[in-house]
Amino acid sequence: MNLYFNPRSAILLAIFIQAVVTAFLLFKRGAKGNKQSDKFLSALIFFLGLSLTDFVIGFLGFYEKYPKLVFFPFENLFLITALIYLFCVSLLKKDKPENKIIGKHLFIPAVYFLSHFIIFLLPNSTKQKILTDFYFTFFVYIESLLFYVLSAYYFVHIIKVLKRHTEIANQAYPQINPAILNWLRYFVIGFIIYLTIDFILSVSSVLFHFNFEQQYWKYIVRALLTSFLCLAGYNFDEKVSLPNIEFQKTETENEQKSELINEKELIFIKEKILSIFQKDKLYLEPELDLNQLSKQLGISSNILSYVINKGFEKNFNDFINTYRINEVIEKMKNPANVNFTLLSIAFDCGFNSKTTFNRVFKKVTQKSPKQFWEEIKAIS
């Protein structure tokens, strides 16, 4: 059998192979570490690569030699969109999505695959008649419209969840590395840009009646996205999970209502916080969050957040990190720590991320940790 190797088929074939290999490695890593997010990302990359197959085998000449292959459902964009959502949710939330929830999101992709597969199994003459008289004249447009509407729904929901988790992380989880959430934002923005380009090219294809070869650019954009996701996705191995807690109301929302506690109670709780921090140094615990501290103090997390915001004029994040930075500075001033690294001191003081430590230290002192310590060493 002679295959028509050319730059078009070679590029798509290379990226398809890259996707399959990366998907296998990600699934293996996910199985080893019991990380569902890796498994969803593995499936997403695999099916993105598989969606290129239509054009890979088309440009290689398979359809000409084996017309029976026409309409095999290699491409299932409904599944890709669902996997994007499941990946984001599994990455953000501590609890894994239940099988019932996963099944609900995979229902439409399953219906799409089965309906296309049934048509694929029909005799060629019957299949061509259905495609010509029904599918390509009408139903493909309904299918495409449903896909873009469903994609918009998913991404609106993902953005809302990401926004809420970012707010709660900034408010109550200072140990979360903001660079991790930023990566997920870029991931979502990247797919939104791709879907916008895909929509424009799809509309152009309908308006100007693009043939098979002229639709190549639509698939090369998807191929480039797939290749980038293979590299970025495999190198991304961070835990972002936040507990499924009830999101706290912001300070502005609280102030719009009545005061949660009176001034006397606020002063009492404020002194209680200062006392327990001075005595037990809870801020040295890297995993300390709003819920844990509220349990230590025997008050609700809403009231604790209110006291920190109103009493100390800081959010939980800044409040905890100020204590940690002061502890770091005290250790810097101690000559016994001269042989320790800055990172080891930072970790001893409750930080668990170099990026977060450098960012917070400069925010509090207006200097980098290295510059600050050099000045201390010069004085002593």
Buried (B, 14 or more C-beta within 10 A) or exposed (E): EEEEEEEBBEBBBEBBEBBBBBBEBBBEBBEEEEBBBBBBBBBBBBBBBBBBBBBBBBBBBBBEEEEEBBBBBBBBBBBBBBBBBBBBBBBBBEEBBEEEEBEEBBEBBBEBBEBBEEBBEBEEEEBBEBBEEEBEEEEEEEBBEEBBEBBBEBBEEBBEBBEEBBEBBBBBBBBBBBEBBEBBEEBBEBBBEBBEBBBEBBEBBEEEEBEEEEBBBBBBBBBEBBBEBBEEBBEBEBEBBBEEBEEBBBBEEBBEEEEBBEEEBBEEBBEBBEEBBEEEBBBBBBEBBBBBBBEBBEBBBBBBBBBBBBBBEBBBBBBBBBBBBEBBBEBBEEEEBEEEEBBEBBBBBBBBBBEBBBBBBBEBBEEEBEEBBEEBEEEE
